[in-house]
């Protein structure tokens, strides 16, 4: 499909949230991981996630740590999280 140069692509049925370093996010209560993993739920229920970096070459994943825990950085999927607060610029 050819699109004019100024056209934008819209992903249907998928949220493409571009989290940036410093953003605070929280797990969506209806996310797949939240529903199926008690240990995962316990991990993320303990606090917000601070985004530390994106995954190079991907607009779906980001790195971040759970605030208030040991600071261990994990790889997360954008579609499982809601933005709570943007980092100040």
TINUDREN-988141 format. One record per residue (C-alpha): residue number from 0; residue in one letter; x, y, z. Coordinates in steps of 0.2 Angstrom, whole numbers. Example, Ala and Ser with C-alpha at 12.3 -4.5 7.8 and 13.67 -1.06 7.14 Angstrom:
BEGIN
(r 0 A (62 -22 39)) (r 1 S (68 -5 36)) 
END
This chain:
BEGIN
(r 0 X (0 0 0)) (r 1 X (7 17 -5)) (r 2 X (4 32 6)) (r 3 X (7 50 3)) (r 4 X (23 57 11)) (r 5 X (13 66 25)) (r 6 X (1 52 29)) (r 7 X (2 44 46)) (r 8 X (1 25 50)) (r 9 X (-12 20 63)) (r 10 X (-10 4 72)) (r 11 X (-27 -4 74)) (r 12 X (-30 -14 90)) (r 13 X (-13 -10 97)) (r 14 X (-7 5 108)) (r 15 X (10 11 103)) (r 16 X (15 21 118)) (r 17 X (32 28 117)) (r 18 X (39 29 135)) (r 19 X (54 39 138)) (r 20 X (68 38 151)) (r 21 X (61 46 167)) (r 22 X (43 42 164)) (r 23 X (33 33 178)) (r 24 X (21 20 172)) (r 25 X (10 7 181)) (r 26 X (4 -10 176)) (r 27 X (-13 -11 168)) (r 28 X (-25 -21 179)) (r 29 X (-32 -30 164)) (r 30 X (-14 -34 157)) (r 31 X (-10 -52 152)) (r 32 X (4 -53 165)) (r 33 X (-6 -46 179)) (r 34 X (-20 -59 177)) (r 35 X (-9 -74 175)) (r 36 X (6 -72 187)) (r 37 X (5 -70 205)) (r 38 X (23 -67 207)) (r 39 X (23 -54 194)) (r 40 X (8 -45 201)) (r 41 X (17 -45 218)) (r 42 X (32 -37 210)) (r 43 X (23 -23 201)) (r 44 X (10 -20 214)) (r 45 X (24 -14 226)) (r 46 X (27 2 216)) (r 47 X (27 12 200)) (r 48 X (39 8 186)) (r 49 X (53 21 182)) (r 50 X (57 20 163)) (r 51 X (76 20 161)) (r 52 X (78 17 142)) (r 53 X (70 10 127)) (r 54 X (75 -6 118)) (r 55 X (85 0 103)) (r 56 X (76 -5 87)) (r 57 X (60 -8 95)) (r 58 X (45 3 99)) (r 59 X (36 -10 109)) (r 60 X (49 -13 124)) (r 61 X (57 -3 137)) (r 62 X (69 -5 152)) (r 63 X (64 1 169)) (r 64 X (64 -3 188)) (r 65 X (51 -5 201)) (r 66 X (52 11 212)) (r 67 X (55 6 230)) (r 68 X (63 -10 227)) (r 69 X (81 -16 224)) (r 70 X (83 -5 208)) (r 71 X (85 -21 197)) (r 72 X (81 -16 179)) (r 73 X (69 -27 169)) (r 74 X (63 -27 151)) (r 75 X (45 -23 150)) (r 76 X (32 -22 136)) (r 77 X (23 -5 132)) (r 78 X (6 -13 129)) (r 79 X (5 -19 147)) (r 80 X (7 -2 155)) (r 81 X (-2 15 157)) (r 82 X (8 31 158)) (r 83 X (6 39 176)) (r 84 X (18 54 173)) (r 85 X (30 61 160)) (r 86 X (47 65 164)) (r 87 X (50 84 165)) (r 88 X (59 91 150)) 
END
